[in-house]
Amino acid sequence: MAENPTTGELYKAKTLTEEDVGAAVDAFIADPTTTLFVFGDGYRLDLAAAVRDHAWASTTVASGDATPHLKRAAVRTAILLARPEKA
């Protein structure tokens, strides 16, 4: 695994679970200003920054035309591509 793995790489390695990723998506949807989210085994991620830094996700979340399902998919993608820090 890379020295600074993405959330997706941690998920693939089974360090993070589907529940961890789903909880992060839920946390962002509930409060898009969430700056600290802690994953299961001591990884933390700034959810607001992860979405803001991903062009498609930030555009989709801000769109009034995007469905809730599409917004969740965009947020999930941004979270999976982000690089959480080990706490």
N, C-alpha and C positions, 0 to 999 in steps of 0.2 A: 504494500500500500504506500502511497505517496507520503512524503513528510508532512504535508499540510492537506489532507484529503478533503474532498467535497462531502457534503451531506450524503449525496448519492453513493459515493464510494464507501462511506461508513455503513450505509444501509445495505449495500451489496455484500460487504464483509460481515454482515449481521451484528455489527457493533451497535447500530441503531435499528429499531423495529418499525414496522408499518404504523404501529400505534404512536411512536415518537414523531414520525413525520406527519401523521394525521393531526396530532395534537398541536404541532407547530402551525399547520395550515389553519386549524380552528382558532388558534390564538391570534393569528394575524387578521383573519376575517372578523373576529369579535372586536379587535382593537388594532387598526392599521398603524398605530404609533408605537406598538410594542418594540422596545429596543433590546430587551434581554429575554431570551427564551433558553431554558436549560433542558437539554436532551438527556435521556436515561443515564448514560455512563459518564456524566460530567463534561459534556460538550455544551458550549453556549454559542448562541447566534443572535445577532441583531436582525430581527425579522424585517423591520421597517427598511433598513439599509439593504438587505438582500433583495427585497422587491424593488426598491427604488433603483438599485444598480443594474437590474435586469430590464432592458428596454421594453421587451414585449409584455412582461408582467406589469410594469408600472403603467404602460399605456392601457392595457386591458383593464386593470383595476380602476383606473380613472374614467373609463368609458361608461357612459350611461346606457349604451347599447349592448354591452356585454352581459350575457346571462350569468347568473350565480355559478352555474357549473363551469363556465369558461373562466370566470375569475378564480375559482378554486384551482383549476388546472394550471393557470398561469402562476399563481402563488406557489403551488407545489413545485412547479418547474424551477422557479427562482430559488426556492429553499434547497432543492436537491443539487443545484449547481453552486450554491454558496459554500464557503469554507468556514465551518464553525471552529472556534478555538477550544482547546482542551482546558477545562477549568482547573 
